[in-house]
Amino acid sequence: MKTELSRNYSAVTEFILLGFRTPPKIQILLFLVFLLLYVATVVGNISMITVTKMDSRLQMPMYFFLRNLSYLDLCYSTVIAPKTLANFLSNEKKISYSGCAAQFFFFALFVTTEGFLLAVMAFDRFSAICSPLLYPVHMSQKVCVRLVTGSYICGCINSMIQTSFTFSLRFCGENRLDHFFCDVPALIKISCADTFVNEIVMFILSALIIITTTTVILASYASILSTVLKIPSTHGRSKTFSTCGSHIAVVSLFYGTVFFMYAQPGAISSPEQSKIIAVLYTLIIPMLNPLIYSLRNRDVKDAVKRILHRKWFSH
């Protein structure tokens, strides 16, 4: 049976993204919701990139990393959202085999890079709070560029491994993906080959990335907490720790959804659950990140006011 199916391997040149199986009227409603989320994501992240680039007072490592975070959020939501929006209005909902591979590669690249960047941002806060005198040395421009580059390299390595393993599977006739974009769990489910190795590889890589990055984050915040508790005044403790609040919120949202999606052995068993979680980390979290940083960060709010003030009075 498997040999017979394998002969049809070359016939699968495209996939059908089933997405959300709802009546046409609900599809239109979903299109509008996704469009609103994506527009908010684009506007919010471009605004954050612009503000942190234009304001001279935000030329610090923390905002250099924040600018890169906004760029990653913008990129990986853009890898998913336009095709999803088009499929809401289409009856065919097709994506080519190469298009599917490219979509997954870039999605995995940007998401993994963001995971490592969040760990770098935790280390930045640790350096600023626990070693303020050495902070300019520890987080020089050269070091910051290297840390961001390293995050991209780690993301690229993971993406290449995941993509090569996933798209080396045989797909024997069944090409309907029960998802709204090309993701490993949905692709594994329709393969006619033995997927045990792929599932183990996905689990191990995801676990290694999550364990490595969360260890850095937890160790950084343990040291930060220890340092903050030594500050005698309540106001001083509150002011120092407030610089970490936005990052903690973003880390909790990102790692919570990624863990439930990829780092559980049974994560691929529930397509509907995976779609809901996927909406969270492909659209909602990239939309919320600039809001979290702008609403909770006084420096960003002041920078926005200064830019608006200059523009207002320049006219």
C-alpha positions in Angstrom: 0.0 0.0 0.0 2.8 2.4 1.0 4.7 1.6 -2.2 1.7 2.3 -4.3 1.1 5.6 -2.5 4.7 6.6 -3.0 4.3 6.5 -6.7 1.9 9.4 -6.4 4.5 11.5 -4.6 5.3 13.7 -7.6 1.6 14.5 -8.1 1.5 16.8 -5.0 2.7 20.1 -6.4 0.4 22.3 -4.3 -1.4 22.3 -1.0 -4.9 23.4 -0.1 -5.1 25.5 3.1 -8.5 24.6 4.6 -8.2 27.3 7.2 -11.3 28.0 9.3 -14.2 25.8 8.1 -17.0 28.2 8.5 -20.0 29.5 6.3 -19.2 32.2 3.7 -20.7 35.0 5.9 -18.4 34.0 8.7 -15.5 33.9 6.3 -16.1 37.6 5.5 -16.3 38.4 9.2 -13.0 36.6 9.8 -11.5 38.4 6.8 -12.4 41.8 8.4 -11.1 40.7 11.8 -7.8 39.4 10.4 -7.5 42.6 8.2 -8.0 44.8 11.3 -5.4 42.8 13.3 -2.9 42.9 10.5 -3.3 46.7 9.8 -2.9 47.3 13.5 0.2 45.1 13.5 1.8 47.0 10.6 0.9 50.4 11.9 2.0 49.7 15.4 5.3 48.1 14.6 6.3 50.6 11.9 5.5 53.4 14.4 7.7 51.7 17.0 10.6 51.3 14.5 10.2 55.0 13.4 10.0 56.4 16.9 13.0 54.5 18.2 15.0 55.5 15.1 14.1 59.2 15.0 14.3 60.2 18.7 17.8 60.9 19.8 17.1 60.0 23.4 16.2 56.4 22.4 19.5 55.6 20.9 20.3 53.0 23.6 20.7 49.2 23.4 17.3 48.5 24.9 15.6 50.4 22.0 17.9 49.0 19.4 16.7 45.6 20.5 13.1 46.8 20.6 13.4 48.1 17.1 14.6 44.7 16.0 11.7 43.1 17.9 9.2 45.2 16.0 10.9 44.4 12.7 10.6 40.6 13.4 6.9 41.0 14.5 6.2 42.9 11.3 8.1 40.2 9.2 6.5 37.0 10.5 3.0 38.4 10.6 3.5 39.5 6.9 4.7 36.0 6.0 1.3 34.7 7.1 -1.4 37.4 7.0 -1.6 38.4 3.3 -2.0 34.8 2.0 -4.6 34.1 4.8 -6.6 37.2 3.9 -6.6 36.2 0.2 -7.8 32.7 1.1 -10.7 34.1 3.0 -12.0 35.6 -0.3 -11.0 32.6 -2.5 -12.7 29.3 -3.1 -9.5 27.5 -4.1 -7.3 28.4 -1.2 -4.2 26.9 -2.9 -0.5 27.4 -2.2 2.3 25.9 -4.3 4.7 23.3 -2.9 7.6 25.8 -3.1 5.4 28.6 -1.8 4.5 26.5 1.2 8.1 25.6 1.9 9.1 29.3 1.6 6.3 30.4 3.8 7.3 27.9 6.5 11.0 28.7 6.2 10.6 32.4 6.7 8.0 32.0 9.4 10.3 29.6 11.4 13.3 31.9 10.8 11.6 35.0 12.2 9.8 33.3 15.1 12.9 31.5 16.3 15.0 34.7 15.9 12.4 36.5 18.1 12.8 33.8 20.8 16.5 34.4 21.0 16.1 38.2 20.8 13.8 38.1 23.8 16.6 36.3 25.7 19.1 38.9 24.5 16.7 41.7 25.8 16.6 40.0 29.2 20.4 39.9 29.3 20.4 43.6 28.4 18.2 44.4 31.4 20.4 42.3 33.6 23.5 44.2 32.5 21.8 47.6 32.9 20.5 46.9 36.4 23.1 44.6 37.9 26.2 46.0 36.4 25.4 49.7 35.5 29.0 50.8 35.6 30.1 48.1 33.1 26.9 48.4 31.0 28.4 50.6 28.3 31.2 48.0 27.8 29.0 44.9 28.1 26.4 46.3 25.7 28.4 48.4 23.2 27.1 48.9 19.7 29.4 46.2 18.4 28.2 43.7 21.0 24.5 44.6 20.3 24.9 44.0 16.6 26.7 40.7 17.3 23.9 39.6 19.6 21.2 40.4 17.1 23.2 38.7 14.3 23.6 35.6 16.5 19.9 35.5 17.1 19.3 35.5 13.3 21.9 32.8 12.8 20.3 30.6 15.4 16.9 31.3 13.8 18.3 30.4 10.3 19.8 27.1 11.5 16.6 26.0 13.1 14.6 27.0 10.1 16.8 25.2 7.6 16.7 22.0 9.7 12.9 22.1 10.2 12.2 23.0 6.6 14.6 20.3 5.2 13.2 17.6 7.4 9.5 18.5 6.8 9.7 18.9 3.1 11.7 15.7 2.6 8.5 13.8 3.7 6.4 12.1 1.0 2.9 13.5 0.3 1.0 10.9 -1.6 -2.1 12.5 -3.0 -3.5 14.1 0.1 -2.7 17.8 -0.1 -5.3 19.4 2.2 -3.7 21.1 5.1 -6.0 21.6 8.1 -4.5 25.0 8.9 -4.5 28.6 7.6 -0.7 28.5 6.8 2.0 25.9 6.2 3.1 24.7 9.6 4.9 21.5 10.7 2.1 19.8 12.6 -0.4 20.1 9.7 2.2 18.9 7.2 3.2 15.9 9.3 -0.4 14.9 9.6 -1.0 14.5 5.9 2.3 12.8 5.0 2.1 9.2 3.9 5.6 8.5 5.3 6.7 7.5 8.8 6.8 10.8 10.6 8.2 9.6 14.0 11.7 11.1 13.3 10.2 14.4 12.2 8.0 14.6 15.3 11.0 13.9 17.5 13.2 16.4 15.7 10.5 19.1 16.0 10.0 18.3 19.7 13.8 18.3 20.5 14.6 21.5 18.6 11.7 23.3 20.1 12.5 22.1 23.6 16.2 23.0 23.2 15.4 26.5 22.0 12.8 27.1 24.7 15.0 25.7 27.5 18.1 27.6 26.3 16.4 31.0 26.0 14.2 30.7 29.0 17.2 29.7 31.1 18.9 33.0 30.1 15.7 34.9 30.8 15.0 33.3 34.2 18.7 33.6 35.3 18.7 37.3 34.2 15.5 38.1 36.1 16.6 36.1 39.2 19.7 38.4 39.4 17.6 41.5 38.6 15.2 40.6 41.4 18.1 40.0 43.9 19.5 43.4 43.0 16.2 45.3 43.1 15.4 43.9 46.6 18.6 45.4 47.9 17.5 48.9 47.0 16.3 50.5 50.2 13.5 52.8 48.9 10.2 51.4 47.6 10.1 54.1 44.9 13.6 53.1 43.8 12.7 49.4 43.6 9.5 50.2 41.7 11.3 52.5 39.2 14.1 50.0 38.5 11.8 47.0 38.0 9.3 49.0 35.9 11.8 48.9 33.0 11.4 45.2 32.9 7.6 45.0 33.1 7.0 45.3 29.3 9.6 42.7 28.5 8.1 40.2 31.1 4.6 40.7 29.5 5.9 40.1 26.0 8.0 37.0 27.1 5.0 35.5 28.9 2.7 35.9 25.8 5.3 34.6 23.3 6.7 31.6 25.2 3.3 30.6 26.5 1.8 30.2 23.0 5.0 28.7 21.5 5.3 26.1 24.3 1.7 24.9 23.9 2.1 24.8 20.1 5.4 23.0 19.6 7.0 21.8 22.8 4.5 19.1 23.7 4.6 15.6 22.3 0.8 15.7 21.7 0.8 19.2 20.3 -0.1 18.1 16.7 -3.2 16.2 17.7 -5.7 19.0 17.8 -6.0 21.1 14.6 -8.7 23.5 15.9 -6.7 24.2 19.1 -3.5 24.8 17.0 -5.3 27.3 14.8 -6.5 29.4 17.7 -3.0 29.4 19.3 -1.5 30.2 15.9 -3.8 33.3 15.5 -2.3 34.4 18.9 1.3 34.3 17.9 1.0 35.2 14.2 -1.3 38.2 14.6 -2.4 39.1 18.1 1.0 39.1 19.8 2.8 41.1 17.0 -0.1 43.6 17.4 0.2 43.8 21.2 4.0 44.0 21.5 4.3 47.7 20.4 1.2 48.6 22.4 2.7 47.0 25.6 6.0 48.8 25.1 4.4 52.1 24.2 1.8 52.1 27.0 4.1 50.9 29.8 7.3 52.7 28.8 7.5 56.4 29.7 10.5 57.0 27.4 8.6 55.8 24.3 5.5 57.8 25.3 7.6 61.0 25.7 9.4 60.3 22.4 6.0 60.1 20.6 4.9 63.4 22.2 8.2 65.1 21.1 7.9 63.8 17.5 4.2 64.9 17.3 5.1 68.3 18.9 7.9 68.9 16.3 5.6 67.9 13.4 2.7 70.0 14.8 4.8 73.2 15.2 6.8 72.6 12.0 3.5 73.3 10.1 
